[in-house]
Amino acid sequence: MAAEDIDRLLTLYDRGDKRGEPFEENVRLALKAVLVSPRFLFKVEENDPQPGIRPVGQYEMASRLSYFLWSTMPDEELLRLADESKLQDPKVLEAQVERMLDDSRSRVFAGGFMGQWLGTQEIGGRAVPLLTELQHFYTPEGAADLREQPELFFHHILTENKSALDLLTANYTFLTERLVKYYELEGKVTMPSGPGFHLVKWPDDRRAGVLGLASVLAMTSHYKQASPVLRGAWVLETLLGTPVPPPPADVPALEAAKGSAKKMTVRAMLAKHRESTSCAACHNLMDPIGLGLENFDWMGRWREKDDDGSAVDASGALPSGETFNGPVELRAVLLNRKEEFVRQFTSKLLGYALGRGLQDGDQCTVQKLMDTMAKNGYQTPEYPGRCGGDGEPCAREKGS
């Protein structure tokens, strides 16, 4: 802390002391000033008044790295390298990213990024409330496992230098004994001995990638009912970066036709909903994708039968002409749009690294990162703030 900052805090203390306030109250007043200071609450990067693009400062780079990968302030090594003006050296920067990812503190990054991007941080809170009828397989500990599962999955992809496409296609995951019970996989997977999470292969190809995670599937469901609309919208927005506008204000909620002798199926209700021209444009995109995941119930567990006892129909057809039946074929369709997925993943990762929403001027950086990933077999970029990973030093963005 600079001397002038200390002087301001001491001035607050002295004012209270002159008023006869007790020592504790004077310290509390100075501490309040620290806690409400913008430099305490935010990562402040000084803008050079001169126009143009220039490298970020050494200490600012140290903070970017540390808050991105560890969610905390820089350690002694980062501060030392900043003091020596070495953090813009591509080789030094690469070595520091490797060091920081190998550190156990990088788990915080994996959890924070995946929880925010996928929305799985809601599990155990807003999503999947605790219900007595579920207690034989869903518990607070189980909810914690569901939140941690995507974190460990992504951390494994990062630290093992796997392809980012594994987020869609990986046939492996991390399970605890509680999750084995949750997924109804007793006797179907080989679990190493010992408590906690273990890296295991799925017994089949139903659940590859994030689309097979119960946390995602449960979060995109209604109470006691899977929702093709929510799931389809989630895939479009979260995985492919295709915004879905909110429904018009005058459109009624999706529900079965009143007075019908037989309850309409979800597929039939959606088909009727799409008869409205104001609904068809979005639902023609969302509904087929969500219907391709109908084999997963509202808790994300596999099912062969629908609620009425009929066989699950998980077929779908997109307006582009692509057809599929079930999650395996749906993933194949999504993999054909891998450029959209990689762009979305890269954009989200870059925004998380910079700690702000992306602007139009960031798209060139996103494209450079995508090009680098494509050349490297879609392995995750070493540091998203490095302007493409091609040795070009990271520069301060205009207007940031």
URFENQUI-V530793 format. One record per residue. N is the residue number from 0. PHI is phi in radians with two decimals (* if undefined). OMEGA is omega in radians with two decimals (NA if undefined). Layout:
n = [N:N]
phi = [PHI:PHI]
omega = [OMEGA:OMEGA]
This chain:
n = [0:1:2:3:4:5:6:7:8:9:10:11:12:13:14:15:16:17:18:19:20:21:22:23:24:25:26:27:28:29:30:31:32:33:34:35:36:37:38:39:40:41:42:43:44:45:46:47:48:49:50:51:52:53:54:55:56:57:58:59:60:61:62:63:64:65:66:67:68:69:70:71:72:73:74:75:76:77:78:79:80:81:82:83:84:85:86:87:88:89:90:91:92:93:94:95:96:97:98:99:100:101:102:103:104:105:106:107:108:109:110:111:112:113:114:115:116:117:118:119:120:121:122:123:124:125:126:127:128:129:130:131:132:133:134:135:136:137:138:139:140:141:142:143:144:145:146:147:148:149:150:151:152:153:154:155:156:157:158:159:160:161:162:163:164:165:166:167:168:169:170:171:172:173:174:175:176:177:178:179:180:181:182:183:184:185:186:187:188:189:190:191:192:193:194:195:196:197:198:199:200:201:202:203:204:205:206:207:208:209:210:211:212:213:214:215:216:217:218:219:220:221:222:223:224:225:226:227:228:229:230:231:232:233:234:235:236:237:238:239:240:241:242:243:244:245:246:247:248:249:250:251:252:253:254:255:256:257:258:259:260:261:262:263:264:265:266:267:268:269:270:271:272:273:274:275:276:277:278:279:280:281:282:283:284:285:286:287:288:289:290:291:292:293:294:295:296:297:298:299:300:301:302:303:304:305:306:307:308:309:310:311:312:313:314:315:316:317:318:319:320:321:322:323:324:325:326:327:328:329:330:331:332:333:334:335:336:337:338:339:340:341:342:343:344:345:346:347:348:349:350:351:352:353:354:355:356:357:358:359:360:361:362:363:364:365:366:367:368:369:370:371:372:373:374:375:376:377:378:379:380:381:382:383:384:385:386:387:388:389:390:391:392:393:394:395:396:397:398:399]
phi = [*:-1.19:-1.06:-1.17:-1.17:-1.12:-1.08:-1.10:-1.18:-1.15:-1.09:-1.07:-1.07:-1.12:-1.10:-1.14:-1.14:-1.16:-1.41:1.48:-1.22:-1.17:-0.94:-1.05:-1.20:-1.17:-1.15:-1.08:-1.10:-1.14:-1.15:-1.03:-1.08:-1.14:-1.23:-1.69:-1.19:-0.99:-1.29:-1.55:-1.44:-2.21:-1.49:-1.62:-2.08:-1.25:-1.55:-1.29:-1.14:-1.35:-1.20:1.99:-1.90:-2.51:-1.07:-1.17:-1.18:-1.07:-1.26:-1.17:-1.11:-1.04:-1.18:-1.02:-1.05:-1.21:-1.29:-1.22:-1.64:-2.17:1.01:-2.71:-1.24:-1.06:-1.53:-1.09:-1.17:-1.10:-1.16:-1.14:-1.15:-1.14:-1.11:-1.59:0.99:-1.92:-1.33:-1.65:-1.29:-0.95:-1.20:-1.16:-1.09:-1.09:-1.11:-1.21:-1.10:-1.07:-1.07:-1.28:-1.20:-1.26:-1.32:-1.08:-1.16:-1.19:-1.06:-1.10:-1.09:-1.04:-1.20:-1.14:-1.17:-1.18:-1.08:-1.35:-1.17:-1.41:1.48:-1.28:-1.15:-1.37:-1.11:1.61:-2.02:-1.14:-1.59:0.94:-1.16:-1.23:-2.29:-1.00:-1.19:-1.81:-1.13:-1.28:-2.43:-2.07:-2.34:-0.98:-1.17:-1.13:-1.09:-1.09:-1.12:-1.11:-1.21:-1.40:-1.00:-1.14:-1.07:-1.15:-1.06:-1.21:-1.08:-1.14:-1.06:-1.15:-1.31:-1.71:1.01:-1.43:-1.28:-1.10:-1.19:-1.05:-1.09:-1.79:-2.11:-1.03:-1.67:-2.19:-2.76:-2.09:-2.30:-1.89:-1.08:-1.11:-1.25:-1.02:-1.20:-1.04:-1.38:1.02:-1.93:-0.99:1.39:-1.86:-2.19:-1.69:-1.78:-1.06:-1.26:1.94:-1.31:1.49:-1.41:-2.38:-1.33:-2.41:-1.60:-1.10:-1.24:-2.66:-1.71:-1.17:-1.99:-1.02:1.21:-1.26:-1.17:-1.66:-1.34:-1.08:-1.09:-1.17:-1.20:-1.24:-1.17:-1.79:-2.29:-1.59:-1.08:1.09:-2.66:-1.13:-2.15:-1.03:-1.17:-1.10:-1.18:-1.12:-1.11:-1.10:-1.09:-1.11:-1.35:-1.43:-1.63:-1.92:1.22:-1.78:-1.11:-1.94:-1.20:-1.16:-1.17:-1.00:-1.11:-1.62:-1.52:-1.22:-1.15:-1.21:-2.75:-1.17:-1.09:-1.23:1.46:-1.30:-1.19:-2.16:-1.09:-1.22:-1.29:-1.04:-1.05:-1.18:-1.09:-1.17:-1.08:-1.19:-1.08:-1.31:-1.16:-1.34:-1.10:-1.26:-1.75:-1.07:-1.00:-1.40:-1.20:-1.11:-1.54:-1.30:-1.03:-1.04:-1.11:-1.12:-1.16:-1.17:-1.89:-1.17:-1.23:-1.80:-1.37:-1.19:-1.75:1.44:-1.69:-1.24:-2.52:-1.79:-1.97:-1.37:-1.05:-1.54:1.61:-1.40:-1.15:-1.15:-1.82:-1.92:-1.51:-2.76:-2.48:-1.50:-0.99:-1.30:1.78:-1.28:-2.08:-2.79:-2.48:1.60:-1.16:-1.13:-1.23:-1.09:-1.08:-1.08:-1.14:-1.13:-1.17:-1.18:-1.92:-1.09:-1.13:-1.11:-1.12:-1.12:-1.11:-1.14:-1.03:-1.13:-1.11:-1.15:-1.18:-1.13:-1.07:-1.13:-1.14:-1.48:1.27:-2.75:-1.22:-1.37:-2.05:-0.99:-1.17:-1.43:-1.16:-1.16:-1.15:-1.03:-1.14:-1.09:-1.11:-1.11:-1.09:-1.12:-1.12:-1.07:-1.14:-1.73:1.23:1.12:-1.19:-1.11:-1.10:-1.15:-2.68:-1.05:-1.51:-1.68:1.00:1.86:1.17:-1.86:1.63:-1.26:-1.15:-1.26:-1.92:-1.18:-1.33:-1.08:1.38:-1.55]
omega = [-3.11:-3.09:-3.13:3.09:3.11:-3.14:3.13:3.13:3.11:3.10:3.09:3.12:-3.09:3.13:3.11:-3.13:3.13:3.11:3.13:3.11:3.11:-3.10:-3.08:-3.11:3.13:3.09:3.13:3.14:3.11:3.13:3.08:3.14:3.09:-3.02:3.14:3.14:3.09:-3.13:3.03:-3.05:-3.03:2.98:-3.05:3.05:-3.08:3.07:3.04:-3.11:-3.13:3.13:3.10:-3.13:-3.12:-3.14:3.03:3.14:-3.10:-3.12:3.06:3.07:3.10:3.13:3.12:-3.14:-3.01:-3.14:3.06:-2.99:-3.10:-3.11:3.10:-3.08:-3.11:3.09:-3.05:-3.10:3.10:3.13:3.10:3.13:3.07:3.13:3.13:3.12:-3.10:-3.00:3.02:3.07:-3.08:-3.13:3.10:-3.13:3.12:3.14:3.14:3.09:3.10:3.13:-3.06:3.08:3.12:3.13:-3.11:3.14:3.12:3.06:3.12:3.10:-3.12:-3.14:-3.12:-3.10:-3.10:3.13:-3.14:-3.09:-3.10:-3.08:-3.07:3.07:-3.14:-3.10:-3.09:3.09:3.11:-3.07:3.11:3.12:3.11:-3.12:-3.10:-3.07:-3.10:-2.96:-3.13:3.08:3.13:-3.11:3.05:3.10:3.09:3.09:3.10:3.10:3.13:3.10:-3.07:-3.08:3.10:3.09:3.14:3.12:-3.13:3.12:3.09:3.11:3.14:-2.98:3.11:3.07:3.12:3.09:3.06:3.10:3.03:3.08:3.08:-2.89:-3.00:3.11:3.14:3.11:3.07:-3.09:2.90:3.08:3.09:-3.13:3.04:3.11:-3.14:-3.11:-3.12:-3.09:3.13:3.14:-3.10:3.11:3.10:-3.11:3.02:3.13:3.10:-3.12:3.04:-3.10:3.06:3.06:-3.11:3.04:3.00:-3.12:3.11:-3.05:-3.13:-2.91:-3.10:3.07:-3.06:-3.14:3.13:-3.11:-3.13:3.13:3.10:-3.07:3.11:-3.11:-3.11:3.12:2.96:3.10:3.11:3.14:3.03:-3.08:3.06:-3.13:3.14:-3.11:3.11:3.11:3.14:3.13:-3.12:-3.05:-2.99:-3.06:-3.06:3.10:3.11:-3.09:3.07:-3.11:3.09:-3.14:3.07:-3.05:-3.06:-3.14:-3.13:3.11:3.13:3.13:-3.14:3.12:-3.11:3.08:3.14:-3.11:-3.11:-3.13:3.14:3.04:3.10:3.13:-3.14:3.12:-3.14:3.11:3.11:3.12:-3.10:3.07:3.07:-3.11:3.14:-3.13:-2.95:-3.03:-3.13:-3.06:3.06:3.08:-3.03:-2.95:-3.12:3.14:3.13:3.12:3.08:3.13:-3.07:3.08:3.09:-3.13:-3.03:3.05:3.13:3.12:-3.06:3.09:3.05:-3.09:3.05:-3.10:-3.12:3.11:3.11:3.13:3.13:3.05:-3.09:3.14:3.13:3.10:3.13:3.09:3.12:3.11:-3.14:3.11:-3.13:3.10:3.11:-3.02:-3.13:3.14:3.09:3.12:3.10:3.10:3.13:-3.14:3.05:3.10:-3.04:3.13:3.08:3.14:-3.12:3.10:-3.14:3.12:-3.13:3.14:3.14:-3.14:3.11:3.11:3.11:-3.13:-3.10:3.13:3.12:3.04:-3.13:3.12:-3.13:-3.11:3.13:-3.02:3.08:3.09:3.10:-3.12:3.10:3.12:3.11:3.13:3.12:3.13:3.14:3.12:-3.07:3.13:3.12:2.99:-3.06:-3.13:-3.06:3.09:-3.05:3.14:-3.02:3.06:2.99:3.11:-3.08:3.13:3.12:-3.11:-3.14:-3.11:3.07:-3.14:3.08:3.09:-3.12:NA]
